[in-house]
Amino acid sequence: MADRATELRSKWWTRPVGHLAWLLITLVCLTLRKKIILQSPDKRPPGSYPVIVALWHNNTFTPCYFYRYILRGSVTMSMLTSASKDGAALSVVAEDYGMRTVRGSSHRRGIAGFMDMKREIDKGCSMCITPDGPRGPIYRCHNGVIKIASLSGLPIIPLCFDIPHCWRIRKAWDGYIIPKPFSRVCLRWGEPIHVPPNLSDEQLRAYAQQLEAALAHGRPDFEPFSS
């Protein structure tokens, strides 16, 4: 029997549900009024160079669509998803958008997932990570994203969304956000956070708090963007 701490979970319905979720997400995103605010000082177009993208777990409805069709990222994006059954379905969604996936979290396949992320970065991929996922606490950054940035040398890009008209899944631990069709969604590609190597535990937490502050923008839970 597989070790619960290391196993990858999936069910027979994983792929059909993932494909259906991709279709529903795409249909909703097609109706949205979309805007991008670029705050990074880098002159290169977003998505044209490897980075680590960080966003809160409850804002994962639209970013795959944004990256593929709005930012038109030329660098392959690899997304970290949990090793759970839900993570397996999300992996299908990401793959339908032409992305790669890594399975793992602090609760299951933590070390294996970390090493898989490093291998993806070594291949020239960007990484997309939800630093408060997959179980929270909400809006609190785990140290994993800081550690992989420190090890790889890639900058962390905070990705924030302003979604004033949305539904919330209140039973979800993070109050998952789904934009209402035909509403406005604004994405902010934030200033990069460069993490040096060989951090102490105190420095890890300091950079995690810096990332938390950078992600504390947008609605429905934070102040709207000023642009």
C-alpha positions in Angstrom: 0.0 0.0 0.0 1.3 3.5 -0.9 2.5 5.7 1.9 -0.2 8.4 2.5 2.5 11.0 2.8 3.9 10.3 -0.6 1.1 8.9 -2.8 -0.5 10.6 -5.7 -4.3 10.4 -5.6 -6.7 10.3 -8.5 -10.0 8.7 -9.5 -11.6 7.5 -12.7 -13.5 10.7 -13.0 -10.5 13.0 -12.6 -9.9 13.6 -16.3 -13.6 14.1 -17.4 -14.1 16.5 -14.5 -10.9 18.3 -15.3 -11.8 18.7 -19.0 -15.3 19.9 -18.0 -13.8 22.4 -15.6 -11.5 23.7 -18.3 -14.5 24.2 -20.6 -16.5 26.1 -18.0 -13.5 28.3 -17.0 -12.9 29.1 -20.7 -16.5 30.0 -21.3 -16.7 32.3 -18.3 -13.3 34.0 -19.1 -14.4 34.6 -22.7 -17.1 36.9 -21.4 -15.0 38.9 -18.9 -13.7 42.4 -19.5 -10.0 41.9 -18.9 -7.3 44.3 -18.0 -3.6 43.9 -17.0 -1.5 46.3 -14.9 2.2 45.7 -15.2 4.3 46.9 -12.3 7.5 45.0 -13.0 10.3 47.3 -14.1 11.6 44.5 -16.4 11.3 45.7 -20.0 10.7 42.2 -21.3 7.1 41.2 -21.9 5.6 39.2 -19.0 5.7 35.5 -19.7 8.8 35.8 -21.9 11.3 34.9 -19.2 11.3 32.3 -16.4 9.9 33.4 -13.1 8.0 32.0 -10.1 4.5 33.3 -10.1 2.8 33.4 -6.7 -1.0 34.0 -6.1 -3.5 33.1 -3.4 -5.2 29.8 -3.7 -8.7 31.3 -4.0 -7.6 33.2 -7.1 -6.8 30.2 -9.3 -10.0 30.4 -11.5 -8.6 32.7 -14.2 -4.8 32.7 -14.2 -4.3 29.8 -16.6 -6.5 31.5 -19.2 -4.8 34.9 -18.6 -1.3 33.3 -19.1 -2.3 31.4 -22.3 -4.5 34.0 -24.1 -3.9 37.4 -22.5 -0.2 37.5 -21.5 0.5 34.9 -24.2 3.4 33.6 -22.3 6.1 32.1 -24.5 7.9 30.4 -21.6 6.2 27.1 -20.5 4.5 27.5 -17.2 4.5 24.6 -14.7 1.9 24.6 -12.0 2.2 23.1 -8.5 -0.9 21.3 -7.5 -1.6 19.1 -4.5 -1.3 15.3 -4.6 -5.0 15.0 -3.7 -7.9 14.0 -6.0 -8.8 17.7 -6.4 -5.2 18.4 -7.4 -5.4 15.7 -10.0 -8.4 17.4 -11.6 -6.7 20.8 -11.5 -3.6 19.3 -13.2 -5.9 18.3 -16.1 -7.2 21.9 -16.4 -3.7 23.2 -16.4 -2.6 20.7 -19.1 -5.6 21.6 -21.2 -4.2 25.2 -21.2 -0.8 23.9 -22.4 0.9 24.0 -19.1 2.9 21.4 -17.2 2.2 20.3 -13.6 4.0 19.2 -10.5 2.1 17.3 -7.8 2.9 17.8 -4.2 2.4 20.0 -1.1 3.6 20.4 2.5 1.1 17.7 3.5 1.9 15.0 0.9 4.9 14.5 -1.4 6.5 17.6 0.0 10.2 16.7 -0.7 9.4 14.9 -4.0 7.3 17.9 -5.1 10.0 20.3 -4.2 12.6 18.4 -6.2 10.2 18.1 -9.2 9.8 21.9 -9.2 13.6 22.3 -9.2 13.8 19.9 -12.3 11.1 21.9 -14.1 12.9 25.2 -13.4 16.2 23.6 -14.7 14.4 22.8 -17.9 13.7 26.5 -18.4 10.0 26.5 -17.2 8.4 29.1 -15.0 6.6 27.9 -11.8 3.1 28.9 -10.6 2.6 28.4 -6.8 -0.2 29.2 -4.4 1.8 29.9 -1.2 -1.2 29.4 1.1 -2.4 26.2 -0.5 -3.7 23.6 -0.4 -5.1 23.8 3.1 -4.2 27.3 4.4 -4.3 29.1 6.6 -5.7 31.6 4.1 -3.4 34.4 3.0 -0.4 33.0 4.9 2.7 32.2 2.9 4.3 28.9 3.5 8.1 28.9 3.2 8.3 26.5 0.2 7.9 29.3 -2.4 10.7 31.3 -0.7 13.0 28.2 -0.6 12.6 27.3 -4.3 13.2 31.0 -5.2 16.3 31.0 -3.1 17.6 27.8 -4.6 16.8 28.5 -8.2 17.6 32.3 -8.3 14.3 33.0 -10.1 12.4 36.1 -9.0 9.0 35.8 -7.4 6.2 37.7 -9.2 3.2 38.5 -7.0 0.0 38.0 -9.0 -3.0 39.9 -7.7 -6.6 40.0 -9.1 -9.2 42.7 -8.7 -12.6 40.9 -9.1 -15.3 43.2 -7.6 -18.2 41.0 -8.9 -17.9 37.4 -8.0 -19.3 34.4 -6.3 -17.6 32.9 -3.2 -17.6 29.2 -2.3 -18.2 29.7 1.4 -17.7 26.1 2.3 -14.2 26.1 0.9 -11.5 26.9 3.4 -10.3 29.9 1.3 -13.7 31.2 0.2 -12.9 30.3 -3.4 -13.5 33.1 -5.9 -15.4 32.7 -9.2 -15.9 35.9 -11.3 -19.4 36.5 -12.5 -19.8 36.3 -16.3 -19.5 39.6 -18.2 -17.9 41.3 -15.2 -14.5 43.1 -15.0 -11.3 41.3 -13.9 -8.0 43.1 -13.5 -4.7 41.3 -13.1 -1.7 43.0 -11.6 1.7 41.6 -12.5 3.7 42.8 -9.5 7.3 43.9 -8.9 9.7 41.0 -8.6 11.0 39.8 -5.3 14.6 38.6 -5.5 15.5 36.0 -2.8 19.2 35.5 -2.1 20.6 32.0 -1.4 21.4 30.4 2.0 18.7 32.1 4.0 18.4 31.6 7.8 15.0 30.7 9.2 14.5 34.3 10.3 15.2 35.5 6.8 12.8 32.9 5.3 10.0 34.2 7.4 10.9 37.8 6.5 10.7 37.1 2.8 7.4 35.2 3.3 5.9 38.2 5.1 7.2 40.5 2.2 5.3 38.2 -0.2 2.2 38.3 1.9 2.3 42.1 1.8 2.8 42.1 -1.9 -0.2 39.8 -2.4 -2.5 41.9 -0.2 -4.0 43.8 -3.1 -7.2 43.5 -5.2 -10.7 42.5 -4.3 -12.9 41.0 -2.9 -10.8 40.7 0.2 -8.4 43.7 -0.2 -8.4 47.2 -1.4 -8.9 47.8 -5.2 -6.0 48.6 -7.4 -4.9 52.1 -7.8 -4.0 52.7 -11.5 
